[in-house]
Amino acid sequence: MAKRVAIVGTGQTFHKSHRPDVNGQELINEAVQRALIDANLKMKDISAILIGNMDHFEGINYVDCWSVDGSGGVMKPVIKITTGGTTGASLAIGGYHMVASGMFEKVLIIGWEKNSESDTTGAITTAFDPIWDRQVFAGAISGLAAEAQGYMARFGACDRDAARVSVRDRKHATNNPHAQLRKEVTLEEVLASPMLADPIHLLDVCPRTDGACAVIMANEDVAGKICSVPDWIWATAARHSYTYLGDGDWGRLTSMEKCAKEIWKKTGIKEPRKEIDVIEMYQPYSFAGLIWIEDMGIVGHGEAPQYIWDGNTDMGGELPVNPSGGVIACNPIGATGLIRCAEAAMQVMGKADARQVPDVNFAVSTGFGGCMWTDMLLHGKRKPN
Amino acid sequence: MESGDASQPFAYAVGMHGSKFFAETRDNKRFMGVKCPKCGKVYIPPRGVCGSCFVEMNDWVEVGPKGVIGTFTILRFAFIDPETGHQKPVPYGYGFIKLDGADTLLQHYIDLEDESKVKIGARVEPVFAQERKGNTRDVEYFRVID
């Protein structure tokens, strides 16, 4: 019997580039305890656990087994989902399916990463095809740079437009006590920072972070009893786009386009720009802040730079994007997608404190990774029909 | 643990289609793609199934060897190359080459002798290795010929 699903609690660790004060299990536990407190639940109330990270980063491939002390998973059903960059968002969608199925009443979802214990670029490079992709590929940044070049050639945007996105997110992050980087930067500082891979500067990209996030989802029978304003999940979508890197339609994110269309159709949203109140986007670099809101259908192709320069995606604007500061301010990879989900939930629940967008009825969270694929969730204040 | 001293040999099957591509490059210095019988898309690297149409592909077509830069970047940050365990020499040109007649892009190095010429749409040609072994390094790099 299918059930409606809501988020009833969230928890995040404090995030830093290195957390030698805790091991992985302890880091996970920090987020779990906070989520349980937020939902006013005990571990005995939890029916099942979903956990994930980027599974070859820390060199521990069986995190579901290894982390049970910290996750609270002793003698509970524990399932691992590991989908690279999208891990956190895949966990959220997996948790939604588990609760929606009617088989699990309350599911604890955990994403985590200790990037300080990994060679991130080496690990990401080896996640791609060893014959066709590995020779020239240089981890996430090289692929993103190729996307940015494609976008600029097709739509005429420039690195200054992208820098404006980085300035926005880094400013928003100053409102978020959970962000790793909480320092404002200027356009000139972004453009003067070292070039990593043309046209991406150091201050255009996300950091490496240690941190964890936990989210508790419950079904409609209990969600309203646990929480006065639950965050209802209205719809989810996931799309993959290619096998080899050279198959991509470089300069746009077709998986984002398909996910957005599916979600707007499922929920009857006609004008996302007006009907959505806030977006927490898995945006690993500044150019994605331009490209992907076009693919999402918020604005037309080539229109994002002007929309962003006009302040529409800033706090107080028409459609704030990444009030948390987003991925550019904090990126514990296996947790990153789930943080987007948690932040969107907090916006709907009215728990986002200094980064709260007023009167949020609909929020979108996304995940991004690997084969330029997208995960997307629509969160709402009202219980879906 | 230190990088650079360890050896991690592994076997990885490139498949019948990939094998033909490498044999042709090695023996005849030509690139072979495979065409979908349904949508007509020509794939590089060649593979057995068109993912979009989900049908088997066996229609071989010669592509390139010249083409254009589909997209690119220039790598400037130092990182450990997981294939060698050593720091990869930078900068290097990272190109997605659209070989003439192909619909997908082949990743390879782009020569950076004149960076200002490395642009999307620039025409390129492959520089083949003298001694070819049937792998991606049978092409040393692509260079801009405009």
Interface residues (C-beta under 8 A of the other chain):
Chain A: D119 T121 G122 A123 T125 T126 P130 I131 W132 D133 R134 Q135 V136 F137 A138 G139 I141 S142 A145 A146 E147 A148 Q149 G150 A153 P194 M195 L196 A197 D198 P199 I200 Y242 T243 Y244 L245 G246 D247 G248 W250 G251
Chain B: S3 F10 Y12 V14 G18 Y43 I44 P45 R47 G51 G70 T71 F72 T73 I74 L75 R76 F77 F79 I80 D81 P82 E83 K88 Y92 Y94 G95 F96 T104 L105 L106 Q107 H108 Y109 I120 G121 N135 T136 R137
